[in-house]
Amino acid sequence: KTGSSVVTIDTQRYVKRRQFTKDSELFFDQFERFFGLDLRNNSQQSIERGQGSGFIFEDGLVMTNAHVVNGSDRVIIGLNNGKKFKGKLIGQDLFTDLAVLKIEGKGPWPKAKLGDSAKVKVGDWAIAVGNPFGLENTVTLGIISNLKRNVTQLGIYDKKLELIQTDAAINPGNSGGPLLNINGEVIGINT
């Protein structure tokens, strides 16, 4: 029921050429002369690419983790039918690691049904869906292992989250995808 609402999020960030100070110019002159290299001309603009998952929760709106899209210059949202659309960042909260994107295109859009995470209990089934490495709808199954896990216990001090812990595998690229209950309703976001 929910698989069609899960999207792949491809990001691009343009990294600008390095700026050299007077001291570093002197160092690079000596270094290049000694090793016969030309490091300064090799540091041109490059593109850093990233990938994650997300899910459509409202008409044309996608929820994902903020760390998936933070600092991106370009966002492409891929649907499981192969269509790709530009995405626009509507808002993000780095503290809770949430972001909302707008798909720049016309629907209708498949929507995930939102559940109530307050009703989740330890031992309930948990289904993690995502598109790791661009492979659509990878599903892992587990249970809810713990609730209200404080992230400071994990050594994360810059975020304020109470996590739902699951033993369902969360693969690289699953970040931002939905964590579902047995009814296919979104009860959390994979990170």
C-alpha positions in Angstrom: 0.0 0.0 0.0 2.8 2.4 0.9 5.5 1.5 -1.6 4.4 3.8 -4.4 4.6 6.8 -2.1 8.3 6.1 -1.3 10.7 8.2 -3.4 14.4 8.4 -4.1 16.0 11.8 -3.4 19.2 12.6 -5.4 21.1 15.7 -4.3 23.8 17.7 -5.8 26.0 20.3 -4.1 28.5 22.4 -6.0 31.9 22.7 -4.2 33.8 25.8 -5.2 37.4 26.1 -5.9 39.7 26.4 -2.9 40.9 29.9 -1.9 44.6 30.1 -1.1 46.2 32.6 1.4 49.6 34.2 0.9 51.2 31.6 3.2 49.6 28.7 1.5 50.7 30.0 -1.9 54.3 29.9 -0.7 53.8 26.4 0.6 52.2 25.1 -2.6 54.9 26.8 -4.8 57.6 24.8 -2.9 55.5 21.6 -2.6 54.7 21.7 -6.4 58.3 22.4 -7.4 59.6 19.5 -5.2 57.0 16.9 -6.4 56.4 18.3 -9.9 52.7 18.7 -9.3 50.1 21.4 -10.2 47.6 21.2 -7.3 46.0 24.6 -7.7 44.8 24.1 -11.2 43.3 20.7 -10.2 41.0 22.3 -7.6 38.2 23.4 -9.8 34.5 23.4 -9.1 33.1 19.9 -8.5 29.8 18.3 -7.7 29.1 16.3 -4.5 26.3 13.8 -4.9 24.1 12.3 -2.2 21.1 10.1 -2.1 18.4 9.2 0.4 14.8 8.3 0.6 11.5 10.1 1.4 7.8 9.7 1.2 4.9 11.6 -0.2 2.6 12.5 2.6 0.4 15.1 1.0 -0.3 16.3 -2.5 3.2 17.0 -3.9 4.9 17.2 -0.5 7.7 14.9 0.5 9.0 14.3 4.0 12.6 13.2 4.6 15.6 13.7 6.9 17.1 17.2 6.9 20.6 15.6 6.7 19.6 14.1 3.3 19.0 17.5 1.7 20.9 20.0 3.9 23.3 22.2 1.9 22.1 20.9 -1.5 22.0 23.1 -4.5 19.8 20.7 -6.6 17.3 18.1 -5.5 15.8 15.5 -7.8 12.8 13.3 -6.6 12.4 10.0 -8.3 9.1 8.1 -8.2 9.0 4.3 -8.3 7.4 4.5 -11.8 10.7 5.9 -13.1 9.6 9.5 -13.4 11.9 12.2 -12.0 11.0 15.7 -10.9 12.8 18.7 -9.5 12.3 19.2 -5.8 12.2 22.4 -3.9 13.1 22.6 -0.2 10.1 24.1 1.6 11.5 23.9 5.1 13.9 21.9 7.3 14.7 21.6 11.0 18.2 20.4 11.6 17.5 20.0 15.4 14.8 17.3 14.7 16.4 16.2 11.4 13.2 16.7 9.4 12.7 18.4 6.0 9.8 18.9 3.7 10.2 19.1 -0.1 7.8 20.2 -2.8 7.7 18.2 -6.0 7.7 20.6 -9.0 5.3 18.8 -11.2 1.7 17.8 -11.5 0.1 14.8 -9.7 -1.9 12.9 -8.7 0.6 11.7 -6.2 0.5 8.4 -4.3 0.4 9.3 -0.6 1.5 7.4 2.5 -1.0 7.2 5.3 0.2 8.7 8.5 -0.3 6.7 11.7 0.0 7.6 15.3 3.4 7.0 16.8 2.0 7.5 20.3 0.2 4.2 20.0 3.3 2.2 19.2 4.4 -0.4 21.8 7.6 -2.3 22.3 7.2 -5.6 20.4 5.0 -4.2 17.6 6.0 -5.1 14.1 8.1 -2.5 12.3 8.5 -2.3 8.5 11.3 0.0 7.1 11.0 1.0 3.5 13.6 2.9 1.5 15.5 3.2 -1.7 19.1 2.4 -0.8 21.5 2.9 -3.6 18.6 3.9 -5.8 17.1 0.5 -5.6 13.4 1.1 -5.2 11.3 -0.2 -2.4 13.7 -2.2 -0.3 11.7 -3.5 2.6 13.1 -4.8 5.9 11.0 -6.2 8.8 11.6 -6.2 12.5 10.0 -5.2 15.8 9.9 -2.1 17.9 12.8 -2.7 20.2 12.5 0.4 22.4 10.7 3.7 22.6 11.7 7.2 23.5 15.4 6.3 23.2 17.3 9.5 24.1 19.9 10.4 21.5 22.3 11.6 24.1 22.7 8.0 25.1 24.1 7.5 21.5 26.5 10.4 21.8 24.5 12.8 19.7 24.2 16.1 21.4 23.2 18.5 18.6 19.7 17.1 18.1 16.6 16.7 20.3 15.0 13.5 19.4 13.2 10.6 21.1 13.9 7.7 18.8 11.9 4.6 18.0 14.5 1.8 18.1 13.9 -1.1 15.7 15.8 -4.1 14.7 14.6 -3.8 11.1 17.7 -3.1 9.0 18.2 0.5 8.0 20.5 0.4 5.0 22.6 3.3 3.7 20.2 5.4 1.5 17.2 4.4 3.6 17.5 7.7 5.5 14.2 9.7 5.1 12.1 6.6 4.2 9.1 5.7 6.3 9.0 3.3 9.2 5.6 1.6 9.0 3.3 -0.3 11.4 1.6 -3.5 10.5 -1.2 -1.6 8.8 1.2 0.2 6.4 0.8 3.6 8.3 3.9 5.8 8.8 4.9 5.8 12.5 8.5 7.2 12.0 11.3 8.1 9.7 14.3 6.0 9.1 17.7 7.5 10.0 
